[in-house]
Amino acid sequence: MRRILITDDEPAILRAYRRVLERSGFEVATADTGDEALEVLSRGDIHALITDVCMPGISGLELARRVRALHPAMPVIVLTGRSNATDESEARESAARYLLKPYPPNDLIALLKRMLDVL
């Protein structure tokens, strides 16, 4: 089973995405800060990361950069509620996708399955 880490400082977002992904057969871990996400990643067994941009501590963009350095093959999706050309440009350097919230759950599931080759 593929394990996805979702990082967002909004509990409702974490719960919603967790529920949708688990119903689709993914195992899901959550973190509400970038620092907590790095801790979860250090324990291993994460296959993809979905992160918000704006969070306390390290941003989702910095988290994506660090993950790319530590796990170059891991798919990283930056999911944000704000459209910002600078953020999008930065995200392209370390993330596989930069998506705007609300992103359709079925599309997110299909994207993850393609990225992880689990169709």
RAJO-V409830 format. One record per pair of residues at least 4 apart in sequence whose C-alpha atoms are under 6 Angstrom apart, sorted by the first residue. I is the first residue (numbers start at 1). GAP is how many residues later the second one is. D is the distance in whole Angstrom. If there is no record, write none. Layout:
((I GAP D) (I GAP D))
//
This chain:
((2 24 6) (3 23 6) (3 24 5) (3 25 5) (3 43 5) (3 44 5) (4 24 5) (4 42 6) (4 43 6) (4 44 5) (4 45 6) (5 23 6) (5 24 5) (5 25 5) (5 44 5) (6 24 5) (6 43 6) (6 44 5) (6 45 6) (7 23 6) (7 24 5) (7 25 5) (7 44 5) (8 24 5) (8 44 5) (9 23 4) (9 46 6) (14 4 6) (18 4 6) (21 5 5) (22 4 5) (22 5 6) (31 5 6) (31 6 5) (34 24 5) (34 29 6) (48 26 6) (48 27 5) (48 28 6) (49 27 5) (50 26 6) (50 27 5) (50 28 6) (51 9 6) (51 27 5) (51 28 6) (52 8 5) (52 26 6) (52 27 5) (52 28 5) (53 6 6) (53 7 4) (53 8 6) (53 27 6) (54 5 6) (55 4 5) (64 30 6) (65 29 5) (67 4 6) (68 4 5) (68 26 6) (75 21 6) (76 19 5) (76 20 5) (77 18 6) (77 19 6) (77 20 5) (78 20 5) (79 19 6) (79 20 5) (79 21 6) (80 20 5) (80 21 5) (81 19 6) (81 20 5) (87 4 6) (91 4 5) (112 4 6) (113 4 6) (113 5 5) (113 6 6))
//
